[in-house]
Amino acid sequence: MQYDYFISHASEDKDLVARPLAHFLKTAKFNVWYDEFTLKLGDSLRASIDSGLNASSHGIAILSRSFFEKSWPQRELAALVSLSTESRRLLPIWHNVKASEVARFSPMLADVKAATTERGLQWVTEQIVAATAPDRLSGLPLTNISYGDGPEVETARNVLRTLLQGQPTTSEVFLYLSAYQSLLRGLFGYRPLIVPAHKLPEVFPLHFAVVSPHGVTGPMEIIFVVLGPVSEAPTNRFVDDLVKSIGPSRRFSARPSNNYLGSPYVGEYQATTIVAEAASRIASCDNIHSNTPQIWSFRFLVFSGRRESTEIAARERVRRSSTLRLEISSYDRLLDSGRDMST
């Protein structure tokens, strides 16, 4: 069997990077050599890897501190380098490493243009496809929709639970949510469409825009998801800066006749109009209001802090101080089963 990509990685990077990246590429109809897809009980590990290396058009190496410390990934990398040609490319992905660290490991690799996981797994996938199959770039899905349903949801919760125990940075949580969108999708009804920030204009602080159609004829809503620090709840200043970033409201008379969500409407603010119009072109749906984003309702959902370290009352005081429709939740909300709307 021929493969489009061979993914080389350290086991420590499997949950957060390698597995969801493999599923993104598989969802986009690429053939991927990835151990969990390819290896079967009783297979010779060395023989299977050698066969996969020779049968793959391109090699993806997820470079991290764990990768640099392991001998097996380094042997895979050496094979990928030796097999590389102008048409058979080595595609490095930097995960939580700086250029200086890559250079110490391999000056040659530091000179190869790489994608970084800081911008999320979908951005990484887009960079891979743009470099190797640009004609298929426009057909990439918004998410690895075949992954994250059923029993995989609990796997996603376990990955997040472990991540939160290590006091991650906001960038690491963003990477997680870009990889495991199932938990974010589970907070909203009506099959929401999640658009990562790198696809949208940089008008105000934003990590995801969730386009939520309320059925076919009901109102449309867009939720702007902002990630705060895991270690603390947002302050009044944090919220004030968010409000200031979208600018002053403007006169807006248009209203959908059946809208039960109410103001604020996207069209009341220039900044939200710019972002929602871009999102509407990406996240199309069959709702009758999908092509008129100005009349969509909007709200902000801010994740920050943990339940055990931040009182709900403190988050509520910050929320009530805002002039916008604002919801503040701890990161623990993403660990709740079902559609638990608690904070």
C-alpha positions as CSV (number, residue, x, y, z in Angstrom):
1,M,0.0,0.0,0.0
2,Q,1.2,3.5,-0.8
3,Y,1.0,6.3,1.8
4,D,0.9,10.0,1.4
5,Y,2.6,10.7,4.7
6,F,4.6,8.9,7.3
7,I,4.4,10.4,10.8
8,S,7.4,10.1,13.1
9,H,7.0,11.2,16.7
10,A,7.9,10.5,20.3
11,S,5.3,8.7,22.3
12,E,5.1,11.7,24.7
13,D,3.7,13.8,21.8
14,K,1.1,11.2,20.7
15,D,-2.0,12.5,22.5
16,L,-1.6,16.2,21.8
17,V,-0.1,16.2,18.4
18,A,0.5,13.0,16.5
19,R,-2.8,11.2,16.9
20,P,-5.1,14.3,16.1
21,L,-2.8,15.3,13.2
22,A,-3.1,11.8,11.8
23,H,-6.9,12.0,12.1
24,F,-7.0,15.4,10.5
25,L,-5.1,14.0,7.4
26,K,-7.2,10.9,7.4
27,T,-10.4,12.9,7.5
28,A,-9.1,14.9,4.5
29,K,-8.8,11.5,2.6
30,F,-5.0,11.2,2.7
31,N,-3.4,7.8,3.3
32,V,-1.3,8.1,6.5
33,W,1.3,5.7,7.9
34,Y,0.7,6.1,11.6
35,D,1.3,3.3,14.1
36,E,-2.3,3.2,15.5
37,F,-3.7,3.1,12.0
38,T,-1.3,0.6,10.5
39,L,0.2,-1.8,13.0
40,K,-1.6,-5.0,13.9
41,L,-1.1,-7.5,16.7
42,G,1.9,-9.6,15.9
43,D,3.4,-7.3,13.3
44,S,7.2,-6.8,13.3
45,L,7.7,-3.2,14.4
46,R,10.9,-2.7,12.5
47,A,9.7,-4.4,9.3
48,S,6.4,-2.4,9.4
49,I,8.2,0.9,9.9
50,D,10.7,0.2,7.1
51,S,7.9,-0.8,4.8
52,G,6.0,2.4,5.7
53,L,9.0,4.6,5.2
54,N,9.6,3.2,1.7
55,A,6.0,3.4,0.7
56,S,5.3,7.0,1.9
57,S,5.5,10.0,-0.5
58,H,6.4,12.4,2.4
59,G,7.7,12.2,5.9
60,I,6.4,14.3,8.8
61,A,8.7,14.6,11.8
62,I,7.2,16.1,15.0
63,L,10.3,17.7,16.6
64,S,10.1,18.2,20.3
65,R,12.4,17.9,23.3
66,S,11.1,14.3,23.8
67,F,11.9,13.6,20.1
68,F,15.4,14.8,20.6
69,E,15.9,12.5,23.6
70,K,14.7,9.3,22.0
71,S,16.8,7.0,19.8
72,W,13.9,5.4,17.9
73,P,12.4,8.6,16.5
74,Q,15.9,9.7,15.6
75,R,16.4,6.5,13.6
76,E,13.2,7.2,11.7
77,L,14.3,10.8,11.1
78,A,17.6,9.6,9.7
79,A,15.7,7.3,7.3
80,L,13.4,10.1,6.3
81,V,16.3,12.4,5.6
82,S,18.1,9.7,3.5
83,L,15.0,9.1,1.4
84,S,14.2,12.8,0.9
85,T,14.3,14.1,-2.7
86,E,12.9,17.2,-4.4
87,S,9.6,15.4,-4.8
88,R,9.7,13.4,-1.6
89,R,9.9,15.9,1.2
90,L,10.7,15.9,4.8
91,L,8.2,18.1,6.6
92,P,9.3,19.2,10.1
93,I,6.7,20.2,12.7
94,W,8.1,22.1,15.7
95,H,6.3,21.4,19.0
96,N,7.2,23.5,22.0
97,V,10.8,24.0,20.7
98,K,12.7,27.1,19.6
99,A,15.0,27.5,16.6
100,S,18.1,27.4,18.9
101,E,17.0,24.0,20.3
102,V,16.5,22.5,16.8
103,A,19.8,23.9,15.7
104,R,21.6,22.2,18.6
105,F,20.0,18.9,17.6
106,S,20.5,19.3,13.8
107,P,21.8,22.5,12.1
108,M,20.4,21.1,8.8
109,L,16.9,20.7,10.2
110,A,17.0,24.2,11.6
111,D,17.4,25.5,8.1
112,V,14.3,23.7,6.8
113,K,11.1,25.7,6.9
114,A,8.8,24.2,9.5
115,A,5.3,24.5,10.8
116,T,4.8,25.2,14.5
117,T,2.0,23.8,16.6
118,E,1.6,27.2,18.3
119,R,-1.1,28.1,15.8
120,G,-3.1,24.9,16.2
121,L,-3.4,21.6,14.5
122,Q,-5.6,22.7,11.7
123,W,-3.0,25.3,10.7
124,V,-0.3,22.6,10.8
125,T,-2.4,20.4,8.5
126,E,-3.0,23.3,6.1
127,Q,0.8,23.9,5.9
128,I,1.5,20.2,5.2
129,V,-1.1,20.1,2.4
130,A,-0.1,23.4,0.9
131,A,3.5,22.1,0.6
132,T,2.6,18.7,-0.9
133,A,-0.8,18.8,-2.4
134,P,-1.9,22.5,-2.9
135,D,-4.8,21.5,-5.2
136,R,-6.5,19.8,-2.2
137,L,-6.0,22.7,0.2
138,S,-9.5,24.2,-0.4
139,G,-11.1,20.9,0.3
140,L,-9.8,20.5,3.8
141,P,-12.5,20.1,6.5
142,L,-13.0,22.5,9.3
143,T,-12.2,19.8,11.8
144,N,-11.3,16.1,12.0
145,I,-15.0,15.4,12.3
146,S,-14.6,11.6,12.1
147,Y,-12.7,11.8,15.3
148,G,-14.0,12.8,18.7
149,D,-17.4,11.0,18.7
150,G,-18.4,8.2,20.9
151,P,-15.7,6.6,23.1
152,E,-13.1,9.0,21.9
153,V,-14.7,11.8,23.8
154,E,-13.6,10.3,27.1
155,T,-10.1,10.0,25.7
156,A,-10.2,13.7,24.9
157,R,-11.3,14.5,28.4
158,N,-8.4,12.4,29.8
159,V,-5.9,14.2,27.6
160,L,-7.2,17.6,28.9
161,R,-7.3,16.4,32.5
162,T,-3.6,15.5,32.3
163,L,-2.8,18.7,30.5
164,L,-4.5,20.9,33.1
165,Q,-2.6,19.2,36.0
166,G,0.6,20.5,34.5
167,Q,-0.4,24.2,34.6
168,P,-0.2,24.6,30.8
169,T,0.1,27.9,28.9
170,T,-2.8,29.3,27.0
171,S,-1.0,28.3,23.8
172,E,-0.9,24.7,24.9
173,V,-4.6,24.7,25.7
174,F,-5.4,26.3,22.3
175,L,-3.4,23.5,20.7
176,Y,-5.4,20.9,22.7
177,L,-8.8,22.4,21.6
178,S,-7.7,22.7,18.0
179,A,-6.9,19.0,18.2
180,Y,-9.9,17.8,20.2
181,Q,-12.8,20.0,19.1
182,S,-15.3,17.4,20.3
183,L,-15.4,18.8,23.8
184,L,-15.8,22.4,22.6
185,R,-18.5,21.3,20.1
186,G,-20.3,19.6,23.0
187,L,-21.0,22.9,24.7
188,F,-23.3,24.1,21.9
189,G,-26.4,22.6,20.2
190,Y,-27.5,22.6,16.6
191,R,-24.2,21.1,15.1
192,P,-21.9,24.2,15.6
193,L,-19.2,25.0,13.2
194,I,-15.9,25.9,14.8
195,V,-13.5,28.3,13.0
196,P,-10.0,28.7,14.4
197,A,-8.7,32.2,14.7
198,H,-6.0,31.9,12.1
199,K,-8.7,31.8,9.4
200,L,-10.2,35.1,10.6
201,P,-9.2,38.8,10.6
202,E,-7.2,39.8,13.6
203,V,-9.5,42.5,14.8
204,F,-9.9,41.6,18.5
205,P,-8.5,38.9,20.8
206,L,-10.0,35.5,19.7
207,H,-9.1,31.8,19.6
208,F,-12.2,30.3,18.0
209,A,-15.4,31.6,16.5
210,V,-18.3,29.1,16.9
211,V,-21.0,29.6,14.3
212,S,-24.2,28.1,15.8
213,P,-27.3,27.9,13.6
214,H,-30.5,27.4,15.6
215,G,-32.1,25.0,13.2
216,V,-33.0,26.0,9.6
217,T,-35.3,28.9,10.2
218,G,-34.2,30.0,13.7
219,P,-31.7,32.7,14.6
220,M,-28.0,32.5,14.0
221,E,-25.5,33.0,16.8
222,I,-21.7,33.4,16.8
223,I,-19.8,32.7,20.0
224,F,-16.3,34.2,20.2
225,V,-14.2,31.9,22.4
226,V,-11.3,33.5,24.3
227,L,-8.8,31.5,26.3
228,G,-7.4,33.1,29.5
229,P,-4.8,31.7,31.8
230,V,-5.3,28.4,33.5
231,S,-3.9,29.6,36.8
232,E,-6.4,32.4,37.4
233,A,-9.8,33.8,36.6
234,P,-10.1,36.9,34.4
235,T,-10.0,40.3,36.0
236,N,-12.2,43.3,35.3
237,R,-9.4,44.8,33.4
238,F,-9.2,41.7,31.2
239,V,-12.9,42.0,30.3
240,D,-12.6,45.8,29.9
241,D,-9.8,45.4,27.4
242,L,-11.9,42.8,25.5
243,V,-14.9,45.3,25.3
244,K,-12.6,48.1,24.2
245,S,-11.1,45.9,21.4
246,I,-14.5,45.6,19.6
247,G,-15.0,49.4,19.7
248,P,-18.1,51.5,20.1
249,S,-21.5,50.4,19.0
250,R,-23.3,51.9,16.0
251,R,-26.9,52.5,15.0
252,F,-28.4,49.2,13.7
253,S,-32.1,48.8,12.9
254,A,-32.1,45.4,11.1
255,R,-33.6,42.5,13.1
256,P,-34.7,39.0,12.1
257,S,-38.4,38.7,12.9
258,N,-38.0,35.4,14.7
259,N,-34.9,36.1,16.8
260,Y,-35.3,35.0,20.4
261,L,-31.6,35.5,21.2
262,G,-31.7,39.3,21.1
263,S,-29.0,42.0,21.2
264,P,-26.0,42.4,20.9
265,Y,-26.1,41.8,17.1
266,V,-23.0,41.5,15.0
267,G,-24.0,44.5,12.9
268,E,-24.0,46.8,16.0
269,Y,-20.1,46.7,16.0
270,Q,-17.7,47.1,13.1
271,A,-15.2,44.7,14.5
272,T,-17.7,41.9,15.0
273,T,-19.1,42.5,11.6
274,I,-15.7,42.0,10.0
275,V,-15.1,38.7,11.8
276,A,-18.6,37.3,11.4
277,E,-18.6,38.0,7.6
278,A,-15.3,36.1,7.3
279,A,-16.7,33.2,9.4
280,S,-19.9,33.1,7.3
281,R,-17.9,32.5,4.2
282,I,-16.0,29.6,5.8
283,A,-18.7,27.9,7.9
284,S,-21.7,27.6,5.5
285,C,-24.9,26.0,6.6
286,D,-28.5,25.8,5.5
287,N,-30.0,28.3,8.0
288,I,-32.0,31.0,6.2
289,H,-29.9,33.7,8.0
290,S,-26.5,32.3,7.2
291,N,-25.7,34.8,4.5
292,T,-26.7,37.8,6.5
293,P,-24.2,37.8,9.4
294,Q,-25.0,41.3,10.4
295,I,-28.2,40.1,12.1
296,W,-26.6,37.2,14.0
297,S,-26.6,37.5,17.7
298,F,-23.2,37.2,19.4
299,R,-21.6,36.6,22.8
300,F,-18.2,35.9,24.3
301,L,-17.2,32.7,26.1
302,V,-14.1,33.2,28.2
303,F,-12.3,30.2,29.7
304,S,-10.0,31.0,32.6
305,G,-9.0,29.5,35.9
306,R,-10.0,26.3,37.6
307,R,-13.1,25.6,39.8
308,E,-11.2,24.7,42.9
309,S,-9.1,27.9,42.9
310,T,-11.7,30.4,41.7
311,E,-15.1,31.1,43.3
312,I,-18.1,31.2,41.0
313,A,-19.1,34.5,42.7
314,A,-15.8,36.1,41.7
315,R,-16.3,35.1,38.0
316,E,-19.9,36.4,38.2
317,R,-18.8,39.8,39.4
318,V,-16.5,40.1,36.5
319,R,-19.2,39.0,34.1
320,R,-21.8,41.4,35.4
321,S,-19.4,44.3,35.0
322,S,-19.4,43.8,31.2
323,T,-21.7,45.6,28.8
324,L,-21.7,42.7,26.4
325,R,-23.3,39.3,26.6
326,L,-20.4,37.5,28.3
327,E,-20.0,34.0,29.8
328,I,-17.0,33.1,32.0
329,S,-16.2,29.4,32.6
330,S,-13.4,27.6,34.3
331,Y,-11.5,25.1,32.2
332,D,-13.1,22.3,34.2
333,R,-16.3,22.9,32.2
334,L,-14.7,21.1,29.3
335,L,-14.3,18.0,31.5
336,D,-18.0,17.8,32.3
337,S,-20.0,15.0,30.6
338,G,-22.9,15.9,28.4
339,R,-23.9,19.5,27.9
340,D,-23.3,20.6,31.5
341,M,-23.6,24.4,31.3
342,S,-22.1,25.1,34.8
343,T,-19.0,27.3,35.1
